[in-house]
Amino acid sequence: MSRLVLILLAIFLPPVAVFLKKGIMPTFWINLILTLCFFFPGMVHALFVVTKNS
């Protein structure tokens, strides 16, 4: 998947971007909880996960 698409998804739908990058891993669940509690921390976490080089 294109990195640009993942970055856009991380901004608008953070859990979807993390799911597409990592799958159902603890990272996804952390992001889902962050997004449900407050949207901004979930977005920042998703951007970090998507742009990390691994």
Secondary structure, 3 states (H helix, E strand, C coil): CCHHHHHHHHHHCHHHHHHHHHCCCHHHHHHHHHHHHCHHHHHHHHHHHHHCCC
